Amino acid sequence: MTTEKKDRLVTRQRCFWLGVLLLVGLQQYPGVWGSKTLVLDFLPMALFYQVVVSLVAVVVWWIGTIVAWPDDAREPPPVESTSAGVPQATEDQA
């Protein structure tokens, strides 16, 4: 892995963990719990806030899987062939 790729990976990982910390902070915010406001005339503001935080969590964890997933897992496994040209599974695939 080149230095540039390592730097990019470290930056992505730091951004991911910063997003996780942001989510923890958003989850602990007490400002909307006393609100009597209804969003769309039926949804309490506190519940709407939790929906938004949950959707942000989905995005952050999706990004986390992209950052944490190994690059070599995207490549198909190598297939060994016999002298007749018929592909044979490797020991890992059997």
N, C-alpha and C positions, 0 to 999 in steps of 0.2 A: 504494500500500500504506500503510495507516495505521500510526501509531506503535505501536499495541497489537499489530498483526500482526507487525511487524518485531521487537518485543521477544520475542514468543512464538517466532518462528522462530529468533532468536539463542539463546534458552534451549534449544530443542530441539536445535540444532546443537551447543551446548556439552555437553549431556547425551550425545549420540551420541559425540562425541570422548572424553568421559570414559569411556564404555563401551568404546571401542577401547583406551584406555590400560589399563583394568582387564583386558581380555583379554590384552594383552601381558604384564602382570604375572602373571596366572594361568598363562599358558603357560610362564613362566620359573621358576615355583615348583618347587624340587627336592625337596620334602618327601616325596613318595610314591614316588619311584623305587626306594628300597631296601626297600619294604614287601613282605612275603611274603603279605599278606592276600588272600584270594580273595573277590570280591563275587559273591553268588549261587552260591557253591561252584565256580565255573569261570573267572571273569574276574579276572585280576590287577588289583590296585588301581591301578597306573599306567595300564593301558589304560582302566579305567573312568573315571579322572580325565580322560584325553584325550577320551573320549566326551562327558563333561559339558562340558568346555571347548569342544568342537566344537559342541554344541547351543546353548551360550550365544552362540557366534560367529554361528550362524544367526540367532538372535533379534536380536542387535545389528546385523548387516548388513541384516536386513529392516527394522528401524527406520530405519536409515540411508537406505534407498531411499525410505521414506515422507517423511523429513525433506528429503532432497535433491531429490525429484521436483518439478518445477515444477507449480504449481497449474493453469496454463493448459493443460497436456497432458491433463487430465481432461475438458475440454470438447470437444464435437465441433467440427470445423472448420466455418466458415460456408459455406453453399451459396448460390451466386448463382442466381437464377431468370430465365428469359427472359420476354418479354411474354405468351407462351402459357401460362405457369404451370408449365412443365416444368423441373425442377431441372437445372442444368448445373454441372459440376465447375469449380472455380476453377483457375487456372494451377498452383497448388501441388499440386493433386490429380491433374492430368493426367499 
